[in-house]
């Protein structure tokens, strides 16, 4: 089988994979859509579609990714970065199929691939830091007049919430969490993350870095296949749930039991989750980095 030709999936194979992906996504997005229709906001379900501007319909659309093509996939020819390509079927015979046009994708997204690879590689090579205890959400309401999630009360009240923030140093390394800190909370953080220092500071123990694998995955779609995008979404969803359980908000009405990080037992529980997420994220990070490196290797002859 020629190494440089994608494998062509038979229609009955890839259509089944498409249906399974759609059902998987629908199970995640139905409640978000119901709440949106009712004009309500869910701090877990809605966050993933407000913070990450990738719509449910986009997540639901199935892409095979690079290295795989679709027999009888002519309906995809109108999709961006798709084209007709040579491929081989399961018997090793040369066929014509439809798949991701890597050259077209790189013409549009080469810089995004480079930036993603740089960040993913730097993060993967660092040891995880596990001493933040999810206090970024607490720092976002520290001495604040308004709450970010105004529909939900603070578990400990304002004064005690502020006292938790002041009781131990903040150790947030993630720019997209730190940028939502209140002004009084910023000087309390050990680090001062910026977009320019993101590659230097991002580390695999950070829950937000694990959630952001979803962002890097969908930004590289359709070169990254939808199965991997969905795996990253699944991780982000699980992380966000723990993120909010460890937050200062009382979300028991949503069935989210608090992780009381203001106590030693709560901090220990948080670290258990953090270690598990770190392990899951590193596997996904490795897969994404492999795709980035493959794309960049494909680009090299074009640049010579």
N, C-alpha and C positions, 0 to 999 in steps of 0.2 A: 504494500500500500504506500503510495507516494507520501512522504512526510509533510510536503508543503500544501497538500490538498485537503480541504475539510471533509469530514464524514457527512454524507447525505443521509438524513433520517427519512424513512418512509412516511408517507402522510398519516397512516394510522398510528404511527409511533409518536410523531411530534404533535399531532392534534390531541392525543390523549394527555401528553405532558402539558399542553396548553390548558386543557380543561382542569387538570389537577391544580395547576398554578392559580387559575382564576378562582377555584373553590377555596383554596387556601387564603387568598387575599380577601375574598368576600367575608370569610369568617372573622377577619380582623377589622374590616371597614364598616360592617353593617351598623354597629353601635355608634360609630363616629357620624355616619350619615343620618341616623335617627336623631341624635342629639343636635346636629346642625340644623335639621329640618324644624326641630322644636325651639331653635334659638338658644340652646344651652351649650355650655362648654364643659368638657370633661378634662380634668388636669392631666390625665394619662393619654386617653385615646385621641383627643384633639391636638395635643401638643405635637405629635408626630407629623401632623399635616399643617400646622401653623408655623412651627419652627423650621420644618423642612418643607420647602415649597414644591413638593412632588405630590400631585393629586392622586386620589384613589384610582382614578381611571388609568393614569400613567403606570402606577404600580401593578395594576391588573393586566396590562398588556404584556404578553409573553414574548421574550426574545431568546433565541438559543445561545447567543454569545458567539465569540470567535471560535474557529476550529470546528464548527458544526454548520451544516447547510440544510436546507429544507427542500426535499423533492416535492414537486407540484406546489411550490410556494409562490406562484406568480402574484397572488394578492398582496404580497409584501413589497413588490417592486415600487410602490408609491411611498413607502416608508423611508424616512431619512436614513442615509448611510446603508441602504440595502442595494444589492445588485445581483445580476446573474453571475454565477461563478462555476468553474470546473470543480468537480467533487468526485468522491468515490463512494460507492454503496457498500453495504456490509460484506459483499463478496469480493470487494477490491476492484470492481469494474468502474471505469470512468463514466460519469454521468454529468448532466447539467442540472444545476439546482440554484436556489436563491439563498443568499446569506449576507452577512455583514460585509460591506465594502470597507476594508481596513484602511485603504489609502484615502478614501473620502472621509472616514471618521478622523483619521490623524490630521488631515488638512484643516479640520475644524477644531479638534480637541487636543492637539499635540501638547500645548502648554499645560492643559489640565492634567494630562497623563503624567508629564514630568513633575508637576507640583505634587500630585498625589503620591507618586513613587517616592519622592524625597521625604515627605512627611511619614508615610507608612514605614519606610525603611528605618528612619531615625527612631520612631516610636518603638518598633519591634526590637531594636537593639538595646533598649534601656531596661533596667530592672523596674518592676512596678513599685510605686510608692503608695502605701496603704494607710497613711495617717491623716487623711483629710476628713474622714467620717461624715461625708455628705453635708458639711456645713456651708457649702456654697448657697443652698436654698435659704438658709438662715441669714446669711450675709445679704441676701437680696431684700430682706425686710427689716434689717437692723436700723433702728431709729427712724423708720419710714412712717410717713403720714398715711400712705396708701399701700394696700397689699396687692401683689401681683395676681393672686388668685382671690379676688375679693368676695367670691361666693362661699368661701370656706374659712372657718375661724382658726385662730392660732390655738394649738393645744395648750400652751402654757401661758397665754396672755402676752401682751407686749413687753412688759418689764422683765419677766422671766426669760422670754425669748432673747431679748438683748443681753441679759446676763450670761446666757449660754455662749453667745458669740464672744463675749469678753473674757470668758473663763479659760480659753485655750487659744493658741495661735491658729489663724486660718492658713491653710497650706494649698490653696487652689492653684493648679498649674495650667488651667485651660482658659484661653482668652474668651471663648464664647460663653463661659459661665462668669468669669471675672467681670466682663463688661456690664453685667446686670447688677453687680454689687452696688449698694447705696454708697454715696460719697463718704459717709463716716466709716463704712466698713473697709474701704479700699486700703487705708494705711495699716490696717490690722493684718493684712495678708502678707505672708512671708515673701511671696513673689509678686511681681508686677507684670503679668503677661501682656504682650502686645501681639499684633498680627506679625510683626517682624521677628519676634522671638518664638513664634509658635513651633517651628521645627526644632529649636533648641530646648524647649520646655516640655513638649507633649510626651506623656509617659503612659505605659499600658495599664497601670492600675486605675487610671482616671475613668470614671463612669461615662463622662461626656465624650472622651476619646473613643470609648467602645461604641456609644450611640452613633458617633459620627462616621463609623464605618458604613452605615447606611447611606450617608450623604456621598461619600466617595464612590460607593458602588453605583448609585443611580446616576451620578454625574458622568460616569463612564459607560452608561448604557447607550447603545445596545452592544458595545464590545464586551461588557460584562453581562453575562446571561442573567435572566430574570430569576432563576432558581437561587443564585448567589445573592442577588439583590434582596430577595425575600428572606433568605437566611439572615442577612444583616438587619432587615426590618424586624424580624422576630427577636433578635438580640436587643435591638434598640427599644422595643416595646417592653421586654422584661426588665431592662435596665431602668427605664422611665418609671415603671411601677415601684421598684425599690427606691429610686430617687425620691419619689413623692411620699412613700411610706416613711422615709427617713427625714422628711422635711418638717418644718414647724407646724404644718397645717393638720387639722383634724379631719381626716377623710374616711373615718369609720363608716359613715353613711353610704359610702361607695364600696364597702367591703374591704377597704385597705387598712389593715391593722398597722398601727405605728411601729416603727423601729426607733425606740427612744435613745437617740445618740447622745442625749445629755447624760446618760448613765453608762457605767462601764459595761454592763451586760448588753446594752443597745449598741455600743461601739463595737463590741466583739461580734455581735450578729451582723453588723454592717460589713465588717471585714471578711466574714465568711462569704457573703454575697459577692463582695468585691473580688475575692480570689477566683470564685467560679466564673464571673463575668470576664475576668482577665484571661483565663484559659480559653474560653469560647472565642473571645475577640482575637486572640493571637492566631488561632486557626483560620479565622476569616481574613485577618490581616495578611497572612501568608498567601492565601489564595488570591486576594486582590493585588498584592505586590507581584505575584507571578504573572498575572495578566498584564499589568503595567510594563513589566520588563519584556514580555513577549511583544507587546505593541511597540515599545521603543526599539527593540532589536529589528523589527520589521521596517521601522522607519529609517534605520541607519543607511541602507543602500540608496534610499531616495535622497539623502542629504550629501552623499559623497560625489 
